[in-house]
Amino acid sequence: MKQSQLFCKTKKRISKEAAVLSHKLLLKADFITQVSAGIYVFLPLGWRVLKNIEKIIREEMIALDAQEVCLPALIPKNLWSETNRWQTIDPPLFKIKDRHRAQFGLGSTHEEVITAAIRQRVKSYRDLPLALFQIQNKFRNEIRSTGGLLRTREFIMKDLYSFHSAQEDLRNFYEKVKKAYFKIFRKCNLNPVCVEASSGSIGGKSSHEFMEISAAGEDKILICEKCNFAANVEKTGGIKKCPKCKSLLKKESSIEIGHIFDLGTKYSKAMGANFVAESGLVKPIIMGCYGIGLGRLMAAIVEKNYDEKGIVWPKSVAPFDIHLIPIFSRKKEIDKEIKRVSEQLHQTGQKEKIEVLYDDRKEISSGEKFVEADLIGIPTRIVVSEKTLKKNSVELKRRKETKTKLIKIKALKLETYVK
């Protein structure tokens, strides 16, 4: 893509209200813009990152044999009432009425909707196990929205729901999801801790959170460095010693980037979602649910991948693979050759389906181009200039490195530098 056509206006100054580093950088680099407290527009650069995160997540969900669905954001009161969450869910629902005065809640979570769909279709143990997932907008009526994408009122979430005939089957699937989550987060260049957690208004038998240690995080977790016990302070209270080995616990600030729940039969019992077991007995379906907030994950990636110049995107989620920057000399014949080589590289990228951001702007100085490139944080930068062409080369620099190197144009293979 030509940068002259990209809908992006980076900023030198942003609102003082942006206190968290990821919020500052995503605003400065014009990945997002704020509409209201906790409500954001994902601009083209931000949307590209989000779609790459989504791709990673979707691949791992499909590897679990989960099938994708799309559930409505507008959920009627009667479904919420079946589980008594119309009044009790926390944060409380955004509630609206239609022109017929029927009441609806905007979906902050979708246990009722998915259970209603399941109870109409699952009748026998032969229909189980089953796993369904979606990636969709949610709405959470937060008291306060802080930290940019770390705590929002509207957000995109992946939620997976699993349905089982036996607790042991759920337990096995739950462990598979844990492994899939670690794969997802490692692909995003994160290394979270899985901790015992409070289930909150989702409820169920137990739950675990995936916590990325970060000063920007609002959650406090306790970690035992001897036996690997870890838990959210919200779950354990202020204990100082490990309940397993009695060693002293270490407290850390962290960002919750995933939460999984063993729901047991909480929703199936309340909503009459039953199946006929092999024994002939009618039993409630055993359920699990598993969530990842994509925007929060994006912010957590920035919190862990940056330097003093800007964002340093991991290759797997970067908005583009290569930032191609021609430096024009204002010498007609030389600039003609710089443009020819640059456009040839850009076209090669298009043919090979490599995402290249081509900074074709002539009115911007080389200094400004480099500052902006560092802020945006694309993993690989290729510079074409009078100096490089004298050696029949281009200059290549990795965003996370300080050194540059010259590569002969004839030897340059763009696919070497992609995801």
N, C-alpha and C positions, 0 to 999 in steps of 0.2 A: 504494500500500500504506500502511496505517496503521502508524505507527512503534510504537504501543503493542503491535502484534502481531508486530513484527519480532524475530526471534531474534538479538539483538545486545546485548552488554553492554560498552560502551567502558570503558577502564581509565585510571586516573591514573598507576599504577605498573606496571611490567613487570619481568621478570627481568633482572638485570644481564648475563646471558649474551647477551642480544640487543645486539650491538655495532654491527651495520650499520643504517644509517638506515631502509632499507625494511623490515627485520625489525621494528624498533621501532614504526614507524607502522602496519604491518599488524596487529601484535599489539594495540597500543593502541586502534585503531579497530575491532577485533574482526572483521577480515576472515578471519583464520586463527587456529588454535590448534594448539599442538604436542602430539603424542602421544608421540613419542620422538625421539632425535637424527635429524634429516633426514626426519622423517615428520610430515605436517601434515594437519589437517582444514581444508578450505575451507568456512567458514561462509557463510550466505546472501549477505552482501555480497561476500565474496571469490569465491563461485561465480558471481555475476552478472557480475563483472568478467571472470572466466575465460571464461565463455560468450560474452561480447562479443569478447574476443580470438580465441576459436575461430571465431566468425562471420567476422571479417575474414580470417583465414587460409583458411578453407574457401572463401570467395568467390574468392580469388586462385588457389587450387588448381584449382577448377572452371574458371576462366578459362584455365588451361593445358591444359584438356581432360583433366585427371586424374580418374580414377574412384575413389570412396571404398570402402575395404574395412575389415574389422576382423580383425586377426590375434591369435592367442592369446598370453597372457602366459606360459603354461606350455609350454615347448618341450622336446621329448625330446632326450636326450643324443645319439642317433644323428645328428640333424641338425647339432648343434654339431660333432660329430666329423668330419663330412664336410669341414669347412674347417679342422679342427685348432684350433678356438677353445674347445673344452670346457676345455682347460688353459691356453691362451695369452691369452685375452681379458683386457684390463686396463681398469677394475678387474675382478677375478675375479667369476664368476657367483655369485648366490645359488643353491645347489644343494639339491634336496630329493628324497626317495624316496616313491613311493606305497606302498600296502599290498602290492603285488606286488613291491616292491623295485626297480621300474623307476625310473631316474634322469631328472630334469628340471632345467633351468635356467630361472630367471625371466628373462624377456626384458629385456635392457638395450638391445637393438637387434634388428632383425628381418630381416637380410639372408638368413639361411639359410631362414627360413620362406617369405618371398616368392619366393626363387629356386626352392624346391621346388614351389610352386604354379605358377610360370611354366613350369618344364620339363615339366610334365604337359600344358600347353595350347598353348604356342607351338612350332610345328613348322616354319613357313616364314617367309621374309622378308615375305610378305603379312600376317603377324600383327603386324608391327612397323611403326612404333614404338608403344609402349604406356607409359602412366604410371598408377600406382596410389598412393593415399595413405591414411593412417589418422591418427586422433587418439586416442591410447590411453595407458594407464598403462605406465610402464617402471620397472624396478628396477635400481639400480646400487649395488653393494657397496663404497661409498666407505670409505676409511680414516678420513676425518673429514668430518663434515657441518657446514659453517659458513655464516654469512651468511644465515640464514633460507632463503628460496626460491631463493637463488643457488646453493646446492649441497645437494641433497637425495638421499635414498636411494630414495624413490618419487616419481615425477613424471609429469606428463602431457606427451606429446610429439606433435608432428605429424611424421611421417616420410613422405616422398614417394620412390618408387622409379621410375626410368625405364629402359626397355629398348629397345635400338636394334640395327639391322643394320650400321651404319657409325659410325666414330668422328666423322666430320663431323656426322652427325645428332645424336649426343650433345652435341657441342660447341655446336651451335645451341640445343638445348634447355637446356643448362647456362646459357647466357647469358640465355635467357628466364626461367629460375628466379631468376637474380640480380636481374633487373629486378622480378620479382614480390615478392621479398624486400624490396627497397627500398621498394616500394609499401606492403607490410604494415607495415614499421617506421615509415614516415612517417605512416601513419594512426594509429599509436600515439604520435605526437609524439616520435619518436626519430630520430636522424640518425647511423647507424653508419658505420664505415669498413669496407670489404671488404678483407681482408688475406690474403696467402698463408699457408697453415697446414700444420702437421704432420697427417698422416692417422691417426696412432695405431693402435690395434688394429682400426679399421674397414678401413684399408689403401686400396689403389688407387693410381692414377697420380699424382693431385694433389688438393688440396682448398683451399677458401677459407672463412674465418670472417667473420662480420659482428660487428664489435666496437663497442660503445657506450662511448665514453670516459667513465670514471667513477672516482673515487677508491676506490669500493667494490669495483672489479674486481680479481680475482686474477691476471688475465693481463696481461702486458706486451707492448706492440706498438711497432714502430718505424715512423715515418712520415717520408716525404720530402715536404717542402712545396713542392719545385720540380717534381718529375715525377710526383707522386702514387703513387709506389711505397709499399707498406705490407706489413708481414709480422709475424707473431707471433715473438717472441724465441725461442720453442721451436723454430721452423722455421729461423731464421737463425743462432742463437747470438748472441754479444755484439758484432756488427759495429757500427761507428760511422759508416761512410760508405755511401751508397746504391750498390747494385751496378749501378744503371742510369746515374746521372748523377754519381756521386761526391760529391754534396752531403752535408753532415752530417745525420744522422738524429735525429729527435726521439722520445724514449721517453715513452709514456703508459700509465697503468693503464686497463684496460678490462674490460667484461663481455661475454662471448661470448653473443650472442642468436640466432645461427644458424650452421650449419656445413653446407657442401655438398661432395660428393665425386664425382670422376670415378673410378669403381671399375674401369673397363676390363673385363677378363674374369676378375678375381680369383675371383669367386664362381661364375660360370657354368662356368669350366674345372674348378674343384674339385668341382662338383656335377653336371656333365654336362648343363648347360642349353644346348642347341644348337639351331640352326635351319638349314634348307636355304636357301642363298643363291640369288639369281637365276641364278648361274653353275652351280648344281647341287652346289656344294661344301658340306660340312657345317662350320659355323663356330660358335664360342661366342658367345652373346649379349653385347653390350656394355651395361654398366649404369652408372647414376648413382644416388646417394642424397642426400637433402636434408632436414635436420632443423631444427626449432625447438622449444625447450622452453617450454611456455606459462607455467608458474609462474615460471621465471627471467625471461621477458619481462615478466611482471607486476611483478616486483621491480625490473627495470631501468626500467620506466615510472615507478615511485614514486621511484627514485633521481634521476630527472631532472625530476620534476614534484611539487614540494612547496614549502612555506614554513615559517616558524617555528610556524605554527598547526596544520599537518597536511598531508594529501595534497591535491594539486590535480589531479584526474583529467581527462585529455583527454575531450572529449565522446564520442568514438568508443568508449571502453571503460568509462565511468563506470557504477556500479551502478544509478543512477537518473538521469534527465534533470534533474529539478527537485526541490528540497527545499522543501516548503511548510510554513511555520512560523507558526501563529497565536500571538499573544501575548495572553493573556487578562488582563483588567483587574480581575477579581473584582467587577465591576458587572454584575448579572444581565442587564439589557436589552442592554447593550453586548456582553457576552460571547455572548449569543444571536445577535447580528448577526455577530460575528467568526466564530462557528462556522458560521453559514449560508453566508457568503461562502466560507469555507475549504472546506467540504464541496462547495459548488457547483464550485469550481475543481478539487477532487479528482475529482469525477464527470466533469467535462469532460475531464480527463486520461485517465480510463479509457475514455471514449467514443472519444477520438481516438488511443487506443493510445500515449499518452505516459506514460513511466514516472515517476510522481510518488510521492515518499516524503512522506507527510502526517503531520507530528508532532502528533498529536492528544492527546498527554499533557498533562494539566492539573496534575499534581503537580510538574512540572519547571519551574524558573525560566527566565525569558527568557535570562539569562546562560548558564546551563547548556546550553540549547538551541543557542545560537550557538556556544559552544565545541565542542560535539559535532558540529555541522554543519560547522565548519571542519576538524575532525579527519577526518571521513568524506570530505569533499572533493567533494561533488556539484557539478557545474559552475554551476548557477544556483540562487539562493535567493530565494524569494518570501515576504515577511512580511505578515501581515494583523494589524492592531492598531487600537486605538482612535484613535491618531494618524493612521494612514493612511486609516481610514474617514471621518474628518472631512473629508477631501478627496476622498472617493469613489474612493480609490486603493489600490494595494498598493505595498509597497517591493520593488524588485528589485535584486539584487546578484549580479554574476558572482564566482565563487570566486577567480579569478585577479586580480581588480581590488579596489581599496580603496573606490571611490566607490559610493554607492547612488543610486537614482533612483526617483521616484514615477511610477507609470503608472496612468492611469484604468482602473478595473475594466472599463468598457464597451469600452475600446480594447485590452485585454490579449488577446493571441493566444498561447497556450501553444506552438503549433508553431514560433513564431519562435525558441524557446530550446532546441530539441531537436537531436539529432545530425544 
